[in-house]
C-alpha cells in the first residue's frame, strides 16, 4: 500500500464535536479538555467557533476558552469563523488561526446565504486582508465536495472553481469536508488525486463524518492519494446541525489506533486520548460511536507481546 509514513491529526472535537450536543459544557470543562489533548501531543486543535450565539449556542464561550487554555508552543489553536466579525473576535482573544467555510452544494449555499459558492468565497477577500493585518493565519474549507443531500452529485468543476477563488483570495490551505457523510473510498482517492495534481501548491486537509460508517475507510483512501492532514473528533462526537442526518465525526481514538497499528507516525499518545474521551463522555453522560472506547486497543489483549504490526510500506 502506498501510504505516508507520517500524518497530522487535527482534533476538532472541541468545536465540531460539541456543537451538536444538547448539553453545553462550561468554559472550565472545555479548557480542561483542550489542555488534556494538548498534552497528548496534538499539533492542531480546533478550539471553537466565533459564530452568532443564536446559531450555535454551544460555542458561546469560545472567546473565553482561548484566553484560558494553556497554549503550548508549536501547537496551532484554530477557530471557525463566518465573516469579518470572526476575525475581530479572534484578534481580541488571542486566536492566531481561523478557518472560513463555504458549501460546494449550490442549493445549500443559495438557501442559507442567497449566494453562489463562488460569490461567498469572493467575499472573503477583505476578511483575508484584515486577518493578515492582525497577524492571523487563515485557511478555507469546502463542505460537501463528495456529495450533497440536495443535488446528490457535486460536479468537480464546481469544487475546482471554489478552490481557485480561495487561492485568488490568498488562501492556500483548504479542507475538503464531507459534512453530509456521503463520501466513498474510490471517490475520495480519485478526487484527492485530481485536486492535488491540479493545485499542487495547496495544503489539502480531509474532514470526514462517519455518518454511514465509512470515515476510516475514506481516511485510508485519502492517505493512499497522498493526503497527510486529517480532522478527527474525540469519542466520534459531532455532526452538522444544518445538514440532514450528518451526525458523528470519525473517532480520533479509532483513527489513531489504526495508524499506530500500521506503524504510521502521529506523535500523539493514544492512551492520553482515550482518557480525555472517557472524561468527556462522563461530562456529557451518554455513550459515543467509538470502537476503541468500547473494545479497547488490540495490544491490550496481549500486553506483553512484541510490536509486530509495523508493516513495510
C-alpha positions as CSV (number, residue, x, y, z in Angstrom):
1,X,0.0,0.0,0.0
2,X,1.3,3.4,-0.9
3,X,0.7,5.3,2.4
4,X,2.7,8.1,4.1
5,X,5.0,7.3,7.0
6,X,3.7,10.3,9.0
7,X,0.3,12.1,9.2
8,X,-1.1,15.0,11.2
9,X,-4.4,14.7,13.0
10,X,-6.3,17.8,13.9
11,X,-8.6,17.4,16.9
12,X,-11.9,19.1,16.0
13,X,-13.9,17.7,19.0
14,X,-13.9,21.0,21.0
15,X,-15.7,22.6,18.1
16,X,-17.3,20.2,15.7
17,X,-17.7,17.5,18.4
18,X,-19.5,19.7,20.9
19,X,-21.6,21.9,18.6
20,X,-24.2,19.2,18.1
21,X,-24.6,18.4,21.8
22,X,-27.7,19.3,23.7
23,X,-25.6,19.7,26.8
24,X,-23.5,22.9,26.9
25,X,-20.2,22.4,28.7
26,X,-18.8,25.2,30.8
27,X,-15.7,27.2,29.8
28,X,-13.8,25.4,32.6
29,X,-14.7,22.0,31.2
30,X,-13.7,22.8,27.7
31,X,-10.4,24.4,28.8
32,X,-9.7,21.2,30.7
33,X,-10.4,19.0,27.6
34,X,-8.2,21.2,25.4
35,X,-5.3,21.2,27.8
36,X,-5.6,17.4,28.1
37,X,-5.5,16.8,24.3
38,X,-2.6,19.3,24.0
39,X,-0.6,17.1,26.5
40,X,-1.5,14.1,24.4
41,X,0.6,15.5,21.5
42,X,-1.8,17.1,19.1
43,X,-0.2,19.8,17.0
44,X,-3.5,21.2,15.6
45,X,-6.7,21.8,17.7
46,X,-9.9,23.4,16.7
47,X,-10.9,25.2,19.8
48,X,-14.3,26.5,18.9
49,X,-16.1,28.9,16.5
50,X,-16.9,32.6,16.5
51,X,-20.4,32.2,15.3
52,X,-23.5,34.1,16.5
53,X,-24.6,32.5,19.8
54,X,-28.2,32.1,18.5
55,X,-26.9,29.9,15.6
56,X,-24.5,27.8,17.7
57,X,-25.1,28.3,21.4
58,X,-22.6,25.6,22.4
59,X,-19.8,27.8,21.1
60,X,-20.8,30.9,23.1
61,X,-17.7,30.7,25.4
62,X,-15.0,30.3,22.7
63,X,-13.5,33.7,23.3
64,X,-13.0,33.0,27.0
65,X,-11.7,29.5,26.2
66,X,-8.9,31.0,24.0
67,X,-7.9,33.3,26.9
68,X,-7.7,30.5,29.4
69,X,-6.2,27.5,27.6
70,X,-2.6,26.6,28.3
71,X,-1.2,27.3,24.8
72,X,1.8,25.2,24.0
73,X,4.5,26.4,21.6
74,X,4.3,24.7,18.3
75,X,0.6,23.9,18.6
76,X,-1.9,25.5,16.2
77,X,-5.1,26.5,18.0
78,X,-7.7,27.5,15.4
79,X,-11.4,28.6,15.3
80,X,-14.1,28.6,12.6
81,X,-15.4,32.0,11.5
82,X,-18.1,33.2,9.1
83,X,-17.0,36.7,8.4
84,X,-15.1,39.8,9.4
85,X,-16.6,39.8,12.8
86,X,-14.9,36.4,13.5
87,X,-11.5,38.0,12.7
88,X,-12.2,40.8,15.2
89,X,-13.2,38.3,17.9
90,X,-10.1,36.2,17.1
91,X,-7.8,39.2,17.4
92,X,-9.4,40.2,20.8
93,X,-8.9,36.8,22.5
94,X,-5.5,35.7,21.2
95,X,-6.6,33.3,18.4
96,X,-3.9,33.2,15.7
97,X,-5.6,30.9,13.2
98,X,-9.1,31.0,11.7
99,X,-10.9,29.0,9.1
100,X,-13.6,30.1,6.6
101,X,-16.2,27.7,5.1
102,X,-18.3,27.6,2.0
103,X,-20.6,24.8,0.7
104,X,-19.9,23.2,-2.7
105,X,-23.6,22.5,-2.8
106,X,-25.1,25.4,-4.7
107,X,-28.6,24.7,-3.4
108,X,-27.3,24.6,0.2
109,X,-25.3,27.8,-0.2
110,X,-28.1,29.7,-2.0
111,X,-30.7,28.6,0.5
112,X,-28.5,29.7,3.5
113,X,-26.7,32.7,2.2
114,X,-28.5,33.7,-1.0
115,X,-25.2,33.5,-2.8
116,X,-23.4,31.0,-5.1
117,X,-20.4,29.3,-3.5
118,X,-18.1,31.4,-5.7
119,X,-19.8,34.6,-4.6
120,X,-19.3,33.6,-1.0
121,X,-15.6,32.9,-1.3
122,X,-15.0,36.1,-3.3
123,X,-16.5,38.0,-0.4
124,X,-13.8,36.6,1.9
125,X,-11.0,38.7,0.3
126,X,-11.4,41.6,2.7
127,X,-11.6,39.2,5.6
128,X,-8.2,37.7,4.5
129,X,-6.7,41.1,4.2
130,X,-7.8,42.2,7.7
131,X,-6.7,38.8,9.2
132,X,-3.2,39.3,7.7
133,X,-3.0,42.8,9.2
134,X,-3.9,41.3,12.6
135,X,-1.2,38.6,12.2
136,X,-3.8,35.9,12.0
137,X,-3.3,32.9,9.6
138,X,-6.4,31.8,7.6
139,X,-7.5,28.6,5.9
140,X,-10.6,27.6,3.9
141,X,-13.0,24.7,3.9
142,X,-15.2,23.3,1.2
143,X,-18.2,21.5,2.6
144,X,-19.9,18.6,0.7
145,X,-17.5,18.2,-2.3
146,X,-18.2,14.5,-2.2
147,X,-22.0,14.7,-2.3
148,X,-25.0,16.7,-1.1
149,X,-28.4,15.8,0.2
150,X,-29.8,18.4,-2.2
151,X,-28.1,17.7,-5.5
152,X,-26.5,14.3,-4.6
153,X,-23.6,14.6,-7.1
154,X,-21.4,17.7,-6.9
155,X,-19.6,18.5,-10.2
156,X,-15.9,18.5,-9.9
157,X,-15.7,21.8,-11.9
158,X,-17.7,23.4,-9.1
159,X,-15.3,22.3,-6.5
160,X,-12.3,23.5,-8.5
161,X,-13.9,26.9,-9.1
162,X,-14.2,27.3,-5.3
163,X,-10.6,26.2,-4.8
164,X,-9.4,28.8,-7.4
165,X,-11.4,31.5,-5.7
166,X,-9.9,30.6,-2.4
167,X,-6.4,30.7,-3.9
168,X,-7.2,34.1,-5.6
169,X,-8.1,35.4,-2.1
170,X,-4.7,34.3,-0.8
171,X,-5.8,31.1,0.9
172,X,-3.7,28.0,0.1
173,X,-4.7,25.7,3.0
174,X,-8.0,24.1,2.0
175,X,-10.1,21.4,3.7
176,X,-12.4,19.1,1.8
177,X,-15.2,18.4,4.3
178,X,-17.6,15.5,3.9
179,X,-20.2,17.2,6.1
180,X,-23.0,15.2,4.6
181,X,-21.3,11.8,5.2
182,X,-21.8,10.7,1.6
183,X,-18.2,10.0,0.5
184,X,-16.9,6.6,-0.5
185,X,-13.2,5.5,-0.7
186,X,-12.7,5.2,-4.5
187,X,-14.3,8.6,-4.9
188,X,-12.1,10.1,-2.2
189,X,-9.0,8.7,-3.9
190,X,-9.9,10.0,-7.3
191,X,-11.0,13.5,-6.2
192,X,-8.0,13.9,-3.9
193,X,-5.6,12.8,-6.6
194,X,-7.2,15.2,-9.1
195,X,-7.2,18.1,-6.7
196,X,-3.5,17.5,-5.7
197,X,-2.5,17.3,-9.3
198,X,-4.3,20.5,-10.4
199,X,-3.4,22.5,-7.3
200,X,0.0,21.2,-6.1
201,X,0.7,24.3,-4.0
202,X,-2.3,23.8,-1.8
203,X,-2.1,22.1,1.5
204,X,-5.1,19.7,1.5
205,X,-6.9,18.6,4.6
206,X,-9.7,15.9,4.8
207,X,-12.6,16.1,7.2
208,X,-14.9,13.1,7.3
209,X,-18.2,12.4,9.1
210,X,-18.8,8.8,9.9
211,X,-22.5,9.0,9.3
212,X,-22.6,5.8,7.2
213,X,-19.6,4.1,8.7
214,X,-17.0,4.9,6.1
215,X,-14.9,7.5,7.9
216,X,-11.8,5.4,8.4
217,X,-12.0,3.8,5.0
218,X,-12.1,7.3,3.5
219,X,-9.1,8.4,5.5
220,X,-7.2,5.4,4.3
221,X,-8.2,6.3,0.7
222,X,-7.0,9.8,1.3
223,X,-3.7,8.6,2.6
224,X,-3.2,6.5,-0.5
225,X,-3.8,9.6,-2.6
226,X,-1.0,11.3,-0.7
227,X,-3.0,13.4,1.8
228,X,-1.3,13.7,5.2
229,X,-3.6,16.0,7.2
230,X,-6.9,14.8,8.7
231,X,-9.6,16.1,11.1
232,X,-10.9,13.7,13.8
233,X,-13.1,14.2,16.8
234,X,-12.7,12.6,20.3
235,X,-15.2,9.8,21.0
236,X,-16.6,10.2,17.5
237,X,-18.8,13.1,18.6
238,X,-20.2,15.8,16.4
239,X,-22.1,16.3,13.2
240,X,-23.5,19.3,11.4
241,X,-26.8,20.7,12.9
242,X,-27.6,22.2,9.5
243,X,-27.4,19.1,7.3
244,X,-29.9,16.3,7.4
245,X,-28.6,13.1,9.0
246,X,-24.9,14.3,9.2
247,X,-24.3,13.1,12.7
248,X,-20.9,11.9,14.0
249,X,-17.4,12.7,13.1
250,X,-14.8,9.9,12.6
251,X,-13.4,9.0,16.1
252,X,-10.0,10.2,17.0
253,X,-9.3,7.0,19.0
254,X,-10.3,4.7,16.2
255,X,-8.2,6.5,13.6
256,X,-5.2,6.8,15.9
257,X,-5.4,3.1,16.8
258,X,-5.4,2.2,13.1
259,X,-2.4,4.4,12.5
260,X,-0.5,3.1,15.5
261,X,-1.1,-0.5,14.4
262,X,0.0,0.3,10.9
263,X,3.2,2.0,12.1
264,X,2.2,5.5,10.8
265,X,3.7,8.2,13.0
266,X,1.5,10.9,14.5
267,X,3.3,12.0,17.7
268,X,0.0,11.5,19.6
269,X,-0.4,9.3,22.7
270,X,-3.4,7.1,22.2
271,X,-3.8,6.3,26.0
272,X,-4.0,10.0,26.7
273,X,-6.7,10.5,24.0
274,X,-8.7,7.6,25.5
275,X,-8.5,9.2,28.9
276,X,-9.7,12.5,27.6
277,X,-12.6,10.9,25.7
278,X,-13.8,9.0,28.7
279,X,-13.6,12.2,30.8
280,X,-15.7,13.9,28.1
281,X,-18.4,11.2,28.0
282,X,-18.7,11.4,31.8
283,X,-19.4,15.1,31.5
284,X,-21.9,14.6,28.7
285,X,-23.5,11.5,30.3
286,X,-24.1,9.5,27.2
287,X,-22.2,6.8,25.1
288,X,-20.5,7.6,21.8
289,X,-19.6,5.9,18.5
290,X,-16.0,4.9,19.3
291,X,-14.9,1.3,18.8
292,X,-11.8,1.7,20.9
293,X,-13.7,3.1,23.8
294,X,-15.9,0.0,23.7
295,X,-13.4,-2.7,22.8
296,X,-10.0,-1.3,23.9
297,X,-6.8,-1.4,22.0
298,X,-5.7,-4.6,20.2
299,X,-2.4,-4.6,22.1
300,X,-4.4,-4.6,25.4
301,X,-5.4,-8.2,24.6
302,X,-1.7,-9.4,24.9
303,X,0.1,-6.5,26.7
304,X,3.5,-8.3,26.9
305,X,3.6,-9.2,23.2
306,X,6.2,-7.6,21.0
307,X,5.2,-5.0,18.5
308,X,4.6,-6.9,15.2
309,X,2.2,-4.7,13.3
310,X,4.8,-2.3,11.8
311,X,4.2,-3.3,8.2
312,X,6.6,-2.4,5.4
313,X,5.2,0.3,3.2
